[in-house]
Amino acid sequence: MLAIRLPEAIELRLEALAKATGRTKTYYVREAIVEHIDDLEDLYLAEQELIKVRAGRSKTTSLADVMKQYDLAD
């Protein structure tokens, strides 16, 4: 179970969409989450990794080194 608070304008749009299509507000909220969860995970996990790199707690590897390591370099 999940309860969320939405800005009034979004709530009104969601309600209008649900009424116009005969679907529930829950349906559209679920669809929005499913559609965007991968992008949100990528964004927030990348931001966390960037913080670690900047703090010196994680290292980076150049593309050239990865290509060389896996014998993919020209």
C-alpha positions as CSV (number, residue, x, y, z in Angstrom):
1,M,0.0,0.0,0.0
2,L,1.2,3.4,-0.9
3,A,-0.2,6.8,-0.1
4,I,1.1,9.9,-1.9
5,R,0.4,13.6,-1.8
6,L,0.2,15.3,-5.2
7,P,0.1,19.0,-6.0
8,E,-3.5,20.0,-6.5
9,A,-3.0,20.7,-10.2
10,I,-1.6,17.2,-10.8
11,E,-4.3,15.6,-8.8
12,L,-7.0,17.4,-10.9
13,R,-5.3,16.4,-14.1
14,L,-5.0,12.8,-12.9
15,E,-8.7,12.8,-11.9
16,A,-9.8,14.2,-15.2
17,L,-7.8,11.6,-17.1
18,A,-9.2,8.8,-15.1
19,K,-12.8,10.0,-15.7
20,A,-12.2,10.6,-19.4
21,T,-10.8,7.1,-19.9
22,G,-12.7,5.1,-17.4
23,R,-9.6,3.9,-15.7
24,T,-8.6,4.5,-12.1
25,K,-6.1,7.1,-10.8
26,T,-4.2,4.2,-9.4
27,Y,-3.8,2.7,-12.9
28,Y,-2.2,5.9,-14.2
29,V,0.1,6.3,-11.1
30,R,1.3,2.7,-11.5
31,E,1.9,3.2,-15.2
32,A,3.9,6.4,-14.6
33,I,6.1,4.6,-12.0
34,V,6.7,1.6,-14.2
35,E,7.6,3.8,-17.1
36,H,10.1,5.9,-15.2
37,I,11.6,3.8,-12.4
38,D,14.5,2.6,-14.6
39,D,15.5,6.2,-15.4
40,L,15.1,7.3,-11.8
41,E,17.3,4.4,-10.6
42,D,20.0,5.2,-13.2
43,L,20.0,8.9,-12.2
44,Y,20.1,8.5,-8.5
45,L,22.6,5.6,-8.5
46,A,24.9,7.5,-10.9
47,E,24.7,10.6,-8.6
48,Q,25.7,8.5,-5.6
49,E,28.6,7.0,-7.5
50,L,29.7,10.5,-8.6
51,I,29.8,11.6,-4.9
52,K,32.0,8.5,-4.1
53,V,34.4,9.3,-7.0
54,R,34.7,13.0,-6.0
55,A,35.3,11.9,-2.4
56,G,38.0,9.5,-3.5
57,R,36.1,6.4,-2.3
58,S,35.7,5.0,-5.8
59,K,38.0,4.9,-8.8
60,T,37.2,5.4,-12.5
61,T,38.6,3.5,-15.5
62,S,39.1,5.1,-18.9
63,L,37.3,3.6,-21.9
64,A,40.7,3.0,-23.5
65,D,41.8,0.9,-20.6
66,V,38.6,-1.1,-20.6
67,M,38.9,-1.7,-24.3
68,K,42.5,-2.8,-23.8
69,Q,41.6,-5.1,-20.9
70,Y,39.1,-7.0,-23.0
71,D,41.1,-7.0,-26.2
72,L,38.7,-4.7,-27.9
73,A,41.2,-2.0,-28.8
74,D,42.1,-1.4,-32.5
